[in-house]
Amino acid sequence: MKNLLLWVWLCISVFLSFSSKAVDCSTDTTGLCTPTIEEIIDEVITETIEFENGGITTTTTTETTTTTTTVTNEESGNILDSDNDFVTSSKDGEMNIDWGGQGSASMRSGSYCNNLGTDKCAEITGSGNSTSTMGVDGMGTTFIQTVDISELNIKYGGEVKYSIEVDKQDPQDSVYMHISGKDGSSDVFSGTDILSASGTASGFQVYENTFDFGGNLTTIIVEVGGRDIGISVGVLFDSVSINVFYNTISTIITQSITSVEMFIALNTDAPEDVINVVENIFDSNEPIQTDDGLSFEPIAFDEPTYETVEIEIAEIEVLEIEVDVAEIEMEIEAELETTIEETVEEVEVVEDIEEPEQQQEEVQQEETDKENELEVKETEKEEPKQIADKEEEQEEPQQEKKVSSKEKAAKKILKKIDDKKKYDSVSQTKTLIVMQVLGNSKSFFEDQQQLNDTLGFFTDNSLPDTIINDNDLASYFLFVGSDGLMNEIIESQWQN
């Protein structure tokens, strides 16, 4: 840390976060969409670390772009209500004034309107049978108008809902409702409902329905028509309302940039144990950027188990055996080379020895052979028990070697534990497991038997608060018994 180099490390990470609901509304959608709020967060984190002579400067810059898309269902209100400024009073749906259209018609009021109220109402009186302006067959009379709704800025579809009150006293008459929608001069949707066909004794009814549409909508065309057979009063209608429900999609993009700079001073004169503590903190924890600043979270480590430690020891034992075999093979090769060299040297020396010396060597060889024969005879006289003892003595080193290899592997595992981390929970657990493996005490980690409570040991009775009842009998035995025992001790000493 004394010879620090100045360098910069640049790390850029991008994280995308999505809401649980995705926007499923667009210009191609027909009908109403489900109201939804979708939030997409693009976060770019740039971290710059500068190592200087005096310390470490870490600058974390977070650039966040939040895109919030909101889908809502808006409502126009009754566009045939003149108070909402879409139509004038002459085109109001309360039918105080004739809208104009095809065929004959009358505007009625008072009791003539029957169930429609005492105010004014419209009557279909035409008995003709032709096609209306909007293409509906069997028409004798129509009331028609076009409503401009471009100010609503409808772009993502929706639905048009109508309502109309009808009183048809003659079952042979007929009445229908037709609504068309346009985007400028382009057709968007068109729908016709036969409210009450000829031959139906409907009487007074309130009719409602909706027509779905997609994309842009700027104009609504309304046509109420029918036919009067002329037997009695024609079809009467009143209180015509049209409400447009439409989707709106709003997107708001917000950007924010935050920069946090942290300086860590390096104290090169600090004691070694202090430096070790600081290094251990950074080795075992990961710095995390939070809303409150920089924080540390422990790095997750896999806890050692009896099985993993046992496997690790076995792997080290195998490696040790392979190393030992290799060393033995090298030793055998070296001994063979040495033996061959010594043999060659002996042969050369023997060729140079004079004959008397050879005879003397033969005499010595004969004496050696006799000694070997005596040793063989002594060996044959040994009892079977002694032979068995020798065999056991030969087996013991092999067992000791096996245990030694496991101990050697265990020591290697313990040596691999960093001195700075040997007192943390993971290292302590691993050390304990290594000792259990050496002691073959796997049952130590098995689930312990659950101890059952003694029946009747606990009671449901409640003790009174702030009151401790004295037990006079217990007090008597406690204090009187103690006093008597003390007196006996004193008297025994006095008598002695």
C-alpha positions in Angstrom: 0.0 0.0 0.0 3.0 2.3 0.2 3.7 2.3 -3.6 0.2 3.1 -4.8 -0.4 3.6 -8.5 -3.0 6.1 -9.8 -5.6 4.3 -11.9 -9.3 4.5 -12.8 -11.7 1.7 -13.0 -14.9 2.4 -14.9 -17.9 0.1 -14.4 -21.3 0.6 -16.2 -24.3 -1.5 -15.4 -27.8 -1.2 -16.8 -30.9 -2.4 -14.9 -34.4 -2.6 -16.3 -37.4 -2.8 -14.0 -41.0 -3.5 -15.3 -44.3 -3.2 -13.6 -46.5 -6.3 -13.1 -49.0 -5.1 -15.7 -48.0 -4.3 -19.3 -49.7 -1.8 -21.4 -51.9 -3.6 -23.9 -53.6 -0.6 -25.4 -52.6 1.0 -28.8 -54.1 2.6 -31.9 -55.2 -0.8 -33.1 -57.2 -1.6 -30.0 -61.0 -1.8 -30.4 -63.1 -1.1 -27.4 -62.0 0.0 -23.9 -58.6 -1.0 -22.5 -58.0 -2.0 -18.9 -56.7 1.0 -16.9 -53.1 0.3 -16.3 -50.0 2.1 -15.0 -46.7 0.8 -16.4 -43.3 2.1 -15.1 -40.1 1.3 -16.8 -36.9 2.3 -15.1 -33.6 2.5 -17.0 -30.7 2.9 -14.5 -27.2 3.5 -15.6 -24.6 3.3 -12.7 -21.1 4.6 -13.4 -18.5 4.0 -10.7 -15.1 5.6 -10.8 -12.4 4.5 -8.3 -9.2 6.6 -8.0 -6.3 5.3 -5.9 -4.2 8.2 -4.6 -1.4 8.5 -2.2 -3.7 9.8 0.5 -6.5 7.4 0.0 -9.2 6.1 -2.3 -11.9 8.3 -3.9 -15.0 6.4 -5.1 -17.5 8.4 -7.2 -20.8 6.7 -8.0 -23.0 8.4 -10.6 -26.5 7.1 -11.1 -28.5 8.2 -14.1 -32.1 7.1 -13.8 -34.7 7.4 -16.6 -38.3 6.6 -15.5 -40.9 6.1 -18.2 -44.4 6.0 -16.8 -47.2 5.0 -19.1 -50.8 5.5 -17.9 -53.9 4.1 -19.6 -57.2 5.5 -18.4 -60.8 5.5 -19.7 -62.1 9.0 -20.2 -65.8 10.0 -20.7 -67.2 12.7 -22.9 -70.5 13.0 -21.0 -73.8 13.3 -22.9 -72.8 14.9 -26.2 -76.5 15.5 -27.0 -76.9 17.7 -23.9 -76.6 21.3 -25.0 -75.1 22.2 -21.7 -71.9 20.2 -22.6 -71.3 22.5 -25.7 -71.2 19.7 -28.3 -74.6 20.6 -29.7 -76.9 23.6 -29.7 -80.3 23.7 -28.0 -81.9 23.0 -31.3 -80.1 19.6 -31.5 -80.6 18.7 -27.8 -81.6 15.1 -27.0 -84.6 16.2 -25.0 -86.4 16.7 -28.3 -87.7 20.1 -27.6 -87.0 21.0 -31.3 -87.1 18.9 -34.4 -83.5 17.9 -35.5 -84.6 17.7 -39.1 -84.4 14.7 -41.4 -86.5 12.7 -43.9 -90.2 12.2 -44.0 -93.0 13.7 -41.9 -92.7 14.2 -38.2 -94.4 16.1 -35.3 -93.3 17.6 -32.0 -95.7 16.7 -29.2 -96.1 17.8 -25.6 -98.3 17.3 -22.5 -100.4 14.2 -22.1 -100.0 13.3 -25.8 -96.4 12.1 -24.9 -97.9 9.4 -22.6 -95.2 7.8 -20.5 -92.5 10.1 -21.8 -93.6 12.9 -19.5 -95.5 16.1 -19.9 -92.7 18.0 -21.6 -92.1 17.8 -25.3 -91.4 14.6 -27.3 -90.9 13.7 -31.0 -93.3 11.6 -33.1 -92.6 9.5 -36.2 -95.5 10.0 -38.5 -94.1 9.0 -41.9 -95.7 5.9 -43.5 -93.2 5.5 -46.4 -91.0 2.6 -47.0 -87.6 3.7 -48.3 -83.8 3.7 -47.4 -82.6 6.3 -45.0 -79.6 8.6 -45.4 -77.6 6.2 -43.3 -78.7 3.2 -45.3 -81.5 1.8 -43.1 -84.4 0.1 -45.0 -88.1 0.4 -44.1 -87.8 4.1 -43.3 -90.8 6.5 -43.2 -89.3 9.3 -41.0 -85.9 10.2 -39.6 -84.4 12.6 -37.1 -80.7 13.0 -37.9 -77.7 15.2 -36.9 -73.9 15.2 -36.9 -71.9 16.0 -33.8 -68.3 17.2 -33.8 -66.2 15.6 -31.0 -62.7 16.3 -32.4 -61.9 18.4 -29.3 -61.8 15.1 -27.3 -58.7 14.1 -29.2 -59.6 10.4 -29.3 -56.8 8.3 -30.7 -56.8 4.9 -29.0 -60.4 3.6 -29.5 -63.3 3.1 -27.1 -67.0 2.7 -27.1 -70.1 4.7 -27.8 -73.1 4.2 -25.5 -76.6 5.4 -26.3 -79.9 5.6 -24.4 -83.4 6.4 -25.7 -86.9 6.3 -24.3 -89.6 5.0 -26.7 -93.4 4.7 -26.4 -94.9 2.7 -29.2 -98.7 2.4 -28.9 -99.3 0.7 -32.2 -97.6 -2.7 -32.4 -97.5 -2.4 -36.2 -95.2 0.6 -36.1 -91.4 0.3 -36.0 -88.4 2.3 -34.7 -84.6 2.0 -34.9 -81.4 3.7 -33.7 -78.4 4.2 -36.0 -75.0 5.6 -35.0 -72.0 6.0 -37.2 -68.5 7.3 -36.3 -65.9 8.9 -38.6 -62.3 10.1 -38.4 -62.5 13.1 -40.7 -64.1 11.6 -43.9 -63.1 8.0 -43.1 -65.6 5.6 -41.6 -64.6 4.2 -38.2 -67.7 2.3 -37.1 -71.4 2.0 -38.0 -74.2 0.3 -36.1 -78.0 -0.1 -36.3 -80.3 -1.4 -33.6 -83.9 -2.2 -34.4 -85.5 -1.1 -31.2 -89.0 -2.4 -31.8 -89.9 -4.0 -35.1 -93.4 -4.1 -36.7 -95.6 -6.6 -35.0 -94.1 -6.1 -31.5 -96.3 -4.7 -28.8 -93.4 -3.1 -26.9 -95.2 -0.1 -25.3 -93.0 2.1 -23.2 -89.3 1.0 -23.1 -85.8 2.5 -22.4 -83.3 1.1 -24.9 -79.5 1.1 -24.3 -76.5 -0.4 -26.2 -72.9 0.3 -27.1 -70.8 0.2 -30.2 -67.0 -0.4 -30.0 -64.5 1.4 -32.2 -60.7 1.6 -32.6 -58.3 4.4 -33.4 -59.2 8.0 -34.0 -62.8 9.4 -33.8 -63.8 13.0 -34.6 -67.4 12.8 -35.6 -70.6 11.1 -34.4 -73.7 10.8 -36.7 -77.0 10.0 -35.0 -80.2 8.9 -36.8 -83.5 7.9 -35.1 -86.0 6.6 -37.6 -89.0 4.4 -38.1 -92.4 4.0 -39.8 -96.0 4.8 -38.8 -98.6 2.5 -40.3 -101.3 5.1 -39.5 -103.7 3.1 -37.5 -103.3 5.2 -34.4 -100.6 7.4 -32.8 -97.2 7.2 -34.3 -94.0 6.1 -32.5 -93.0 8.6 -29.7 -89.5 9.0 -28.4 -87.6 11.4 -26.0 -84.5 11.7 -23.8 -81.8 10.6 -26.4 -78.3 10.5 -24.9 -75.0 9.5 -26.3 -71.8 9.1 -24.2 -68.4 8.4 -25.7 -66.0 6.4 -23.5 -62.4 6.4 -24.9 -58.9 5.3 -24.0 -56.2 7.8 -23.2 -52.5 6.9 -23.0 -50.1 9.3 -21.4 -46.4 8.9 -21.2 -44.2 10.8 -18.8 -40.4 10.5 -18.9 -38.4 11.8 -15.9 -34.6 11.8 -15.6 -32.5 12.2 -12.6 -28.7 12.2 -12.0 -27.2 11.6 -8.6 -23.5 11.6 -7.8 -22.1 10.3 -4.6 -18.4 10.8 -3.8 -16.7 8.9 -1.0 -13.1 9.3 0.2 -11.3 6.6 2.3 -8.1 7.8 3.8 -5.3 5.3 3.8 -3.3 5.3 7.1 -0.1 3.6 6.2 1.2 4.0 9.7 -1.8 2.1 11.2 -1.0 -1.1 13.2 -1.1 -4.3 11.4 -4.1 -5.6 13.4 -6.1 -2.5 12.5 -5.3 -3.0 8.8 -6.3 -6.7 9.1 -9.6 -5.8 10.6 -10.4 -3.3 7.8 -9.3 -5.8 5.1 -11.4 -8.5 6.7 -14.5 -6.2 6.6 -14.0 -5.5 2.8 -13.3 -9.2 2.1 -16.5 -10.4 3.9 -18.8 -7.6 2.9 -20.0 -6.0 -0.3 -20.5 -2.2 -0.6 -24.2 -1.4 -1.6 -25.5 1.9 -2.7 -28.8 2.7 -0.9 -31.1 5.7 -0.7 -29.3 6.7 2.6 -25.8 6.3 1.1 -23.2 3.6 1.0 -23.8 0.5 3.1 -22.3 -2.9 3.5 -24.0 -6.3 3.1 -22.4 -9.6 4.1 -21.2 -11.7 1.2 -23.1 -15.0 1.1 -21.0 -18.1 1.7 -22.0 -21.7 1.4 -22.0 -23.3 4.9 -19.8 -26.4 5.0 -21.5 -29.7 5.7 -20.2 -33.1 7.0 -20.6 -34.5 3.5 -18.6 -31.7 1.7 -15.8 -31.9 4.2 -15.6 -35.7 4.0 -15.4 -35.5 0.2 -12.7 -32.8 0.4 -10.6 -35.0 2.7 -11.0 -38.0 0.4 -9.9 -36.0 -2.6 -6.8 -34.8 -0.8 -6.0 -38.4 0.3 -6.2 -39.5 -3.3 -3.8 -36.8 -4.3 -1.5 -37.8 -1.5 -1.5 -41.4 -2.6 -0.7 -40.4 -6.2 2.2 -38.3 -4.9 3.5 -41.1 -2.7 3.3 -43.6 -5.6 5.2 -41.2 -7.8 7.9 -40.7 -5.2 8.2 -44.5 -4.7 8.6 -45.1 -8.4 11.3 -42.4 -8.5 13.1 -44.0 -5.6 12.9 -47.5 -7.2 14.3 -46.2 -10.4 17.1 -44.4 -8.6 17.9 -47.6 -6.6 18.0 -49.7 -9.8 20.4 -47.3 -11.4 22.6 -47.3 -8.3 22.5 -51.1 -8.2 23.4 -51.4 -11.8 26.4 -49.1 -11.4 27.6 -50.9 -8.3 27.4 -54.3 -10.1 29.4 -53.0 -13.0 32.1 -51.7 -10.7 32.2 -55.0 -8.7 32.6 -57.0 -11.9 35.5 -54.8 -13.0 37.2 -55.2 -9.6 36.8 -59.0 -9.5 38.5 -59.4 -12.9 41.6 -57.6 -11.4 41.8 -59.8 -8.2 44.5 -62.5 -8.1 43.6 -66.2 -7.7 44.6 -66.7 -4.0 42.2 -63.9 -3.1 39.4 -65.7 -5.0 40.0 -68.9 -3.0 39.9 -66.9 0.3 36.6 -65.4 -0.9 35.1 -68.8 -1.6 36.0 -70.0 1.9 34.3 -67.0 3.4 31.2 -67.6 1.2 31.0 -71.2 2.5 31.1 -70.0 6.1 28.3 -67.5 5.4 26.1 -70.2 3.9 26.5 -72.3 7.0 25.5 -69.4 9.2 22.4 -68.8 7.0 21.4 -72.5 7.4 21.5 -72.2 11.2 19.4 -69.1 11.1 16.8 -70.8 9.0 16.6 -73.8 11.4 16.1 -71.4 14.3 13.3 -69.6 12.5 11.5 -72.9 11.8 11.5 -73.5 15.5 9.5 -70.4 16.3 6.0 -71.0 17.6 2.9 -70.1 15.4 1.9 -67.5 18.0 5.1 -65.6 17.4 4.6 -65.8 13.6 1.1 -64.4 14.1 2.4 -61.6 16.4 4.8 -60.7 13.6 2.0 -60.6 11.1 0.0 -58.3 13.3 3.0 -56.1 13.8 3.3 -55.9 10.0 -0.4 -54.9 9.6 -0.3 -52.1 12.3 1.9 -49.8 10.2 -0.5 -50.0 7.3 -3.4 -49.0 9.6 -1.4 -46.2 11.0 -0.5 -45.1 7.5 -4.2 -45.0 6.6 -5.1 -42.9 9.6 -2.1 -40.7 9.1 -3.2 -39.9 5.5 -6.6 -38.7 6.7 -5.0 -36.6 9.4 -2.6 -35.2 6.9 -5.5 -34.3 4.6 -7.4 -32.7 7.5 -4.4 -30.6 8.4 -4.1 -29.4 4.8 -7.8 -28.3 4.9 -7.2 -26.4 8.2 -4.1 -24.7 6.8 -6.1 -23.4 3.8 -8.3 -21.4 6.2 -7.1 -17.7 6.2 -5.7 -16.6 9.5 -7.8 -13.5 9.3 -11.0 -15.5 8.9 -10.3 -18.4 11.2 -12.7 -17.1 13.9 -15.7 -16.4 11.6 -18.7 -18.7 11.7 -17.9 -20.5 8.4 -14.3 -21.3 9.4 -15.4 -22.4 12.9 -18.1 -24.6 11.5 -15.6 -26.2 9.1 -13.0 -26.8 11.8 -15.7 -28.5 13.9 -16.8 -30.7 11.0 -13.1 -31.7 10.2 -12.7 -32.9 13.8 -15.9 -34.8 13.6 -14.8 -36.5 10.3 -11.5 -37.5 12.0 -13.4 -38.9 14.9 -16.0 -40.6 12.6 -18.7 -38.9 14.7 -21.2 -38.1 11.9 -24.1 -38.8 14.3 -23.2 -35.5 16.0 -24.9 -33.6 13.2 -28.0 -35.7 13.0 -31.3 -34.4 14.3 -31.6 -34.7 18.0 -34.6 -36.4 19.6 -37.4 -34.1 20.6 -37.9 -34.1 24.4 -41.5 -34.3 25.4 -42.8 -32.2 28.3 -43.9 -34.1 31.4 -47.6 -34.4 31.6 -49.1 -32.2 34.3 -45.8 -30.3 34.8 -47.3 -27.0 33.8 -50.5 -25.5 35.3 -53.1 -23.1 33.9 -53.5 -21.4 37.3 -52.6 -17.8 37.4 -50.5 -16.3 40.2 -51.9 -13.0 41.6 -50.0 -9.9 40.5 -47.9 -7.9 43.1 -48.7 -10.5 45.8 -46.2 -13.2 47.1 -47.9 -15.5 49.6 -45.5 -16.8 52.4 -45.3 -20.5 53.0 -45.1 -20.7 56.8 -44.4 -24.4 56.9 -41.5 -24.1 54.5 -40.1 -21.1 56.4 -40.2 -23.1 59.6 -38.3 -26.0 58.2 -35.8 -23.7 56.5 -34.9 -21.4 59.4 -35.5 -23.7 62.4 -33.7 -26.6 60.6 -30.7 -24.4 59.8 -30.5 -23.0 63.3 -30.6 -26.5 64.8 -27.9 -27.7 62.5 -25.6 -24.8 63.3 -26.1 -25.4 67.0 -25.1 -29.0 66.6 -21.9 -28.0 64.8 -21.0 -25.5 67.5 -21.6 -28.0 70.3 -19.6 -30.7 68.6 -16.6 -28.3 68.4 -17.0 -27.3 72.0 -17.1 -30.9 73.2 -14.1 -31.8 71.2 
